[in-house]
Amino acid sequence: MNHKRVYWIYCELELNLRIKPRKRLKREKPDELAVLEVPNEVWSMDFMADRLEDGR
């Protein structure tokens, strides 16, 4: 059925249009962070922008 026509008919008859709830995405839980045994064992970098030598 055409959803626009169904909506129009429901409005004409003053019926409540059933609104379907959105399906939520199931997300996997992230792995736990490893506990470091030695200071500075793992390094990471966080940056807001990245640029090549030629400016691109």
C-alpha positions in Angstrom: 0.0 0.0 0.0 1.1 3.6 -0.6 2.0 5.1 2.8 0.9 8.6 1.7 -2.6 7.3 0.7 -2.9 5.4 4.0 -1.9 8.5 5.9 -4.5 10.6 4.0 -7.2 8.0 4.7 -6.4 7.9 8.4 -6.5 11.7 8.6 -9.9 11.8 6.8 -11.3 9.2 9.2 -9.6 10.9 12.2 -7.9 7.7 13.2 -4.7 7.4 15.2 -1.9 6.3 12.9 0.3 3.6 14.4 3.9 4.7 14.6 6.4 1.8 14.5 9.2 2.1 17.0 12.7 2.1 15.5 14.8 -1.0 16.0 17.9 -0.4 18.0 21.3 -1.6 16.9 22.9 -4.1 19.2 26.5 -3.2 19.8 29.2 -5.4 21.1 30.9 -4.5 24.3 34.5 -3.3 23.7 37.4 -5.3 25.0 38.8 -4.4 28.3 42.0 -2.3 28.3 45.2 -4.1 29.1 47.0 -3.3 32.3 50.5 -2.1 31.6 53.3 -3.6 33.7 56.1 -1.2 32.6 55.7 2.6 32.3 55.6 3.9 28.7 55.1 0.4 27.3 52.4 1.4 24.9 52.1 4.8 23.2 49.1 6.2 21.5 48.4 9.4 19.5 45.2 11.5 19.4 45.0 14.3 16.7 42.3 16.6 15.4 43.6 17.0 11.9 46.1 15.3 9.6 48.0 16.9 6.8 50.6 15.7 4.2 53.8 17.7 3.4 52.2 19.3 0.3 49.3 20.6 2.4 46.6 18.1 1.3 
